[in-house]
């Protein structure tokens, strides 16, 4: 069920997830389109997330935006592409390469002291190599030690890659693009998420018609309504690997799935391995916190694999 | 009690790796129902490409993707025997490499061919057969009577039917491979000729006929009605004339037409992804139906190439795919689901999105017609045998 609508206010709106926004030319969403998008979201009973560009919007845009309850990504939720010294909001998105994360654990402690919640988005998951498994595990272990120190100071920060697995102990909590949320771009068309819009703008073939190639990645428009063929395939139950998995915090990024495995409902090896390393680190964190007397209602089993595909397949 | 012939199992079925070389995309014929929409005379495999592919594959002996007990090295086209010199050279290299590496497949391999039969009797093909006889599986495609065969299987240059030329090779083929079967394809136009065609093939001495309706959306209104009538008439003929004792036709199978469970019977239908196909450009595919020359709409699903190997991420959808996840609720609830086949490549090509998880249901009404005729066949056959047997007992 759709729950929120993402509105990209400009072609250069900040990237807040895995994918970089490759568009450099500013193109603001026409005011009339913005009004239609807000109206559509209100009629569908959706919480609206506006994604801001790095420049100040004209006043009339701000007036229209404030006609509805909303979340402002790039404003209320700050997005950083490197670890900041100081932050202004309690919830931030930190977009890093995995190497940057591994080499910057100590710097994260300063941010964790300031933020209630940090969402870490890796920008290079597709390049993660099994040779870095130990390095990533050790980095998460170090981060666990920082979190425990903060707990002892009565600070209980949320960091998606470690605490979300604990919070969502009963069921999957994935990105759910196309299921719980959909994106409207400045052109007035719907996309499963901003990454699909970037692909269209960057003229990456949608591979649906070999004879007459098309870059179109839209799933309807504000004029014609949503049109998502095979929407059921985006759901957890249509993903044989994921529906048996308990790495509940995994983004299960359908854009990355499509890129790595060519099918939206099948995660690539890199995504599974990273999520399981994080799952195992969450397990260690739970064990340590419980041993310190914290009452945490979460039980994470030991698993003999990092990629469920290895267990799933009987050749 | 009289015997009922069994549909023969494939060689090492379920325990072999199927590796397909698309040696050429050329063919003398232009069969009207052929799914190979991109056949051409340009893309012929070089020996060097085949050699690099073989080296890569044999290097992976310990890998779960390649450690099956046995291997079937399959050669297809287009028409594979157009490239018999290349095939001979490739097969020599395969044998030499399997032997020199002490590869476990050296003791358990087949060289498999599906041919239109036009070059079968040529000296080069016959020499190849003599050289590799104990390891060969060769199927010649003949569609039935001259009328039915020539309706679809025509020469690409003249447009004339190929029956008279194919039939010349059948006696030699059956002499060399008496248990060989043929594969018959049914499209909309040739439904009225099914009965006479199957009986004709039986009478030619081809005892095992694998026959199926094309998976593409070609079916017209009432095709299922005519189809069912043909199969009922065929059932009568097979039973009344006693063909069932020594022949099989895959339209009639006791396991067809039962409901299926999403836990106990959730296997994918085909082996796409478990098999591997290689084309002239050195690209790997989950099966030949994912190569560009097989696809009307979608882009080829390339798994990798002979130089860089297989990108395993692109195999994951195939190896996790199951029956129910790709089926609609109507198919899941279907009371006659067993035996309803699908082609993963056609599913992909016909899907609304870029996925292999959307099952095409173009053959639904044809399957249901087949199930009704199949039920009739077994009821009639068992009644005949029981009646005969009980009379015999009373005497």
Contacts between the chains, C-beta under 8 A, distances in Angstrom:
chain1	res1	chain2	res2	distance
A	205	B	299	7.4
A	206	B	354	7.3
A	207	B	298	6.5
A	207	B	299	4.4
A	207	B	354	5.3
A	208	B	297	7.0
A	208	B	298	6.7
A	208	B	353	7.2
A	208	B	354	6.1
A	209	B	297	5.5
A	209	B	298	7.7
A	210	B	292	7.0
A	210	B	295	6.3
A	210	B	296	7.9
A	210	B	297	6.1
A	210	B	298	6.1
A	210	B	299	5.1
A	211	B	296	7.8
A	211	B	297	7.1
A	229	B	352	3.9
A	229	B	353	5.5
A	230	B	351	7.2
A	230	B	352	5.5
A	230	B	353	4.5
A	230	B	355	6.3
A	230	B	357	7.7
A	230	B	358	5.9
A	233	B	353	7.0
A	233	B	355	5.9
A	233	B	357	5.4
A	233	B	358	7.2
A	237	B	325	8.0
A	238	B	325	5.8
A	238	B	357	6.4
A	240	B	320	4.2
A	240	B	321	7.0
A	240	B	322	6.0
A	240	B	325	5.7
A	241	B	316	7.2
A	241	B	320	5.3
A	258	B	354	7.0
A	260	B	313	4.5
A	260	B	314	7.9
A	261	B	313	4.8
A	261	B	314	6.0
A	261	B	316	4.9
A	261	B	317	5.5
A	262	B	301	6.3
A	262	B	314	5.6
A	262	B	317	6.8
A	262	B	354	6.7
A	263	B	316	7.9
A	263	B	317	3.9
A	263	B	354	7.3
A	263	B	355	5.4
A	263	B	356	6.3
A	263	B	357	6.6
A	264	B	353	7.4
A	264	B	354	7.7
A	264	B	355	6.8
A	265	B	317	7.8
A	265	B	355	7.5
A	265	B	357	6.3
A	266	B	316	4.9
A	266	B	317	4.3
A	266	B	320	6.2
A	267	B	316	7.7
A	268	B	313	4.3
A	268	B	316	7.1
A	269	B	312	6.6
A	269	B	313	5.8
A	269	B	316	7.6
A	270	B	313	8.0
A	309	B	316	6.0
A	309	B	319	7.6
A	309	B	320	7.1
A	312	B	319	7.9
A	312	B	320	6.0
A	313	B	64	7.6
A	313	B	319	5.1
A	313	B	320	7.3
A	315	B	64	4.5
A	315	B	65	6.6
A	315	B	67	7.6
A	315	B	68	7.4
A	315	B	274	7.4
